[in-house]
Amino acid sequence: MFLYQKKILDNINSIIEIEKENISTSVDVLINAIENKNSIYCFGASHAGIITQELYYRAGGLVVINPIFTSDTMLNELPITKTSKMEQLEGYGNIIFDSVGFKKGDILILHSVSGRNPLIIDMALKAKENGVITIAITNLTYSKYVESRHSSGKNLYQITDYLIDNHGPIGDAIVKVGDRKVGPSSTVAGTFIVNTIVTEVALRMNNSGENNIPVFYSANLDGTVEKNQKIVDYYKDIIHFDF
């Protein structure tokens, strides 16, 4: 086995062993939101935003995930260092939050590995002020090691309503090579966490007798266009993207 594989498997096993209750609670929160016709949103900046893309319009994914994309924090932005500057710009998160149209009782999933940058903290604080429920996926060890860059002095884990630790190392990369580390862990850990949540939401809704489980059929299989449209129409009140 390659060293990165071993380290990642250890990482995933820590999530399985330690985060079961937190993941289960998050599943309950999402199901409750869906049943009560509250909207579910997801956001992350730069590479953390890959988890938002993973959750959005994905075969086998939840239909009711609304992505929050901001061009200034995505990886096609040039110069790429601009994404880091925007993450660290206090007040920008408030602008993003206000542009979404959140309602009280909505859910906001926030992914930030260090949890220290003003953008993500702005959004978590704004959510709390407006009765929006937050679920954070972060790295507690990392976040407790670094100081907040926000004027509140708080990191994401100190603000969010629900928390899931990705159990990665400080700095994210997982294999030591010379004087640095290589092999980021958070994308693998994050997708493992969110797809566990997605699957459990579907399973529990199915077990409860729900006939319209909010899961996309693959667009690359014949006969699925109409099926997906029917699901989107059923949940149209809590879907806020064009289909």
C-alpha positions in Angstrom: 0.0 0.0 0.0 1.3 3.5 -0.8 1.9 5.8 2.1 -0.8 8.3 1.1 -3.3 5.5 0.9 -2.5 4.3 4.3 -2.7 7.8 5.8 -6.0 8.5 4.1 -7.5 5.2 5.3 -6.4 6.0 8.8 -8.1 9.5 8.4 -11.3 7.9 7.1 -11.3 5.4 9.9 -11.1 8.2 12.5 -14.1 9.8 10.9 -16.0 6.6 11.0 -15.2 5.9 14.6 -15.5 9.4 16.1 -18.0 11.4 13.9 -20.8 8.9 13.7 -23.1 10.8 16.1 -22.3 14.2 14.5 -23.0 12.8 11.0 -26.2 11.2 12.1 -27.4 14.5 13.7 -26.6 16.3 10.5 -28.7 13.8 8.6 -31.6 14.5 10.9 -31.2 18.2 10.4 -31.3 17.9 6.6 -34.4 15.6 6.6 -36.2 17.9 9.0 -35.4 20.9 6.6 -36.7 19.0 3.6 -39.9 17.9 5.3 -40.5 21.5 6.5 -39.7 23.0 3.1 -36.6 24.8 4.3 -33.8 25.3 1.8 -30.4 23.7 2.0 -27.3 25.6 0.8 -23.6 24.8 0.6 -20.5 27.0 0.4 -16.8 26.8 0.5 -14.0 29.0 -0.9 -11.2 27.9 -3.2 -10.5 24.2 -2.8 -13.0 23.9 0.0 -15.6 24.8 -2.7 -15.0 21.4 -4.3 -17.3 19.9 -1.7 -20.1 22.3 -2.9 -19.5 21.1 -6.5 -19.6 17.5 -5.2 -23.0 18.0 -3.7 -24.6 19.9 -6.6 -26.4 18.3 -9.5 -24.7 15.0 -9.1 -25.9 11.6 -10.2 -27.0 9.9 -6.9 -26.8 13.3 -5.2 -29.5 15.2 -3.4 -31.7 17.3 -5.7 -32.3 19.9 -2.9 -28.7 21.1 -2.5 -28.4 24.7 -3.5 -24.8 25.7 -4.3 -23.4 29.1 -3.5 -20.7 29.9 -6.1 -18.7 33.2 -6.1 -16.4 33.7 -9.0 -13.8 35.6 -6.8 -13.2 32.5 -4.7 -13.2 29.8 -7.4 -10.2 28.1 -8.9 -10.6 29.6 -12.4 -9.8 33.0 -11.0 -6.6 34.7 -12.1 -4.3 35.5 -10.5 -5.0 32.5 -8.3 -3.8 34.4 -5.3 -6.8 36.6 -5.5 -8.9 33.7 -4.1 -6.8 33.8 -0.9 -7.2 37.6 -0.7 -11.0 37.4 -1.0 -11.2 34.7 1.6 -9.4 37.1 4.0 -11.5 40.1 3.2 -13.8 40.8 6.1 -17.2 41.9 5.1 -17.3 40.0 1.8 -19.1 37.1 3.4 -21.9 39.4 4.5 -22.3 40.5 0.9 -22.5 36.9 -0.3 -25.0 36.0 2.4 -27.3 38.9 1.7 -27.3 38.0 -2.0 -28.7 34.4 -1.5 -32.1 35.1 0.0 -32.0 33.0 3.1 -35.0 32.4 5.2 -35.2 31.5 8.9 -34.8 27.8 9.3 -32.8 27.3 6.2 -29.6 25.2 6.3 -26.1 26.4 5.4 -23.4 23.8 5.1 -20.0 25.4 5.4 -16.7 23.7 4.5 -13.5 25.3 5.6 -10.4 23.3 6.7 -8.7 25.9 8.8 -11.9 27.7 9.7 -10.0 30.9 10.3 -10.7 33.2 7.4 -13.1 36.1 7.6 -15.2 35.1 4.6 -16.5 31.8 6.1 -16.8 33.4 9.6 -18.8 36.3 8.2 -21.2 33.8 6.7 -21.5 31.8 9.9 -22.1 34.9 12.0 -24.7 36.3 9.6 -26.5 32.9 9.6 -26.7 32.9 13.3 -28.1 36.5 13.3 -30.8 35.4 10.8 -31.9 32.1 12.2 -30.2 30.0 9.5 -28.9 26.7 10.8 -25.2 26.0 10.1 -23.4 22.7 9.7 -19.6 23.1 9.5 -17.1 20.6 8.1 -13.7 21.6 9.4 -10.5 20.4 10.9 -10.6 20.9 14.7 -6.9 20.2 15.3 -5.8 22.6 12.6 -8.3 25.3 13.6 -7.3 25.2 17.2 -3.7 25.5 16.2 -4.2 28.8 14.2 -5.6 32.2 15.2 -8.7 33.6 13.7 -8.2 36.3 11.0 -11.6 37.7 11.8 -12.2 40.7 14.1 -14.4 38.6 16.3 -11.4 36.5 17.3 -13.4 33.3 16.6 -12.8 30.4 14.2 -15.7 28.6 12.4 -16.0 25.8 15.0 -16.8 28.3 17.7 -19.8 29.7 15.8 -21.5 26.9 14.0 -24.6 25.1 15.2 -23.4 21.6 14.2 -19.9 20.5 13.6 -18.2 17.6 11.8 -14.4 17.2 12.2 -12.5 15.9 9.2 -9.7 14.6 11.4 -7.0 15.7 9.1 -3.5 17.0 10.1 -2.5 20.5 10.7 -1.9 22.1 7.2 -4.1 19.5 5.5 -1.4 17.6 3.6 -0.8 14.2 5.1 2.6 12.8 4.1 5.9 14.4 5.3 8.5 14.9 2.6 11.6 16.7 3.7 10.7 20.0 5.3 7.1 20.0 4.1 4.1 17.8 3.6 2.4 16.5 0.4 -1.0 14.9 -0.3 -3.9 17.0 0.8 -6.5 15.1 2.8 -9.5 17.3 3.1 -11.1 16.7 -0.3 -11.2 13.0 0.2 -12.4 13.4 3.8 -15.0 16.0 2.9 -16.5 14.0 0.0 -16.6 10.9 2.3 -18.5 12.9 4.9 -21.0 14.6 2.6 -21.8 11.5 0.6 -22.3 9.6 3.8 -24.8 12.2 4.8 -26.5 12.2 1.3 -26.8 8.4 1.4 -28.3 8.3 4.9 -30.8 11.1 4.1 -32.0 9.0 1.1 -32.1 5.7 3.1 -34.0 7.2 6.0 -36.5 9.0 3.8 -37.1 5.8 1.9 -37.6 3.8 5.1 -40.1 6.4 6.3 -42.2 5.7 3.2 -41.4 8.9 1.2 -42.4 8.3 -2.4 -40.4 11.2 -3.8 -36.9 10.8 -2.5 -34.9 13.8 -3.6 -32.1 12.0 -5.4 -31.0 12.6 -9.0 -31.0 9.8 -11.5 -27.9 9.7 -13.7 -28.3 12.1 -16.7 -26.3 9.6 -18.8 -28.8 6.8 -18.5 -31.7 6.6 -21.0 -35.1 7.7 -19.8 -33.9 9.8 -16.8 -34.6 13.3 -18.0 -38.3 13.1 -17.3 -37.7 11.3 -14.0 -35.3 14.0 -12.8 -37.7 16.8 -14.0 -40.5 15.2 -11.9 -38.4 15.2 -8.8 -37.3 18.8 -9.3 -40.9 19.9 -9.8 -41.9 18.1 -6.6 -39.3 20.0 -4.6 -39.4 23.2 -6.5 -40.2 25.3 -3.5 -36.8 24.6 -1.9 -34.7 24.5 -5.1 -33.1 27.8 -6.2 -31.2 26.9 -9.3 -32.3 26.7 -13.0 -32.9 23.2 -14.2 
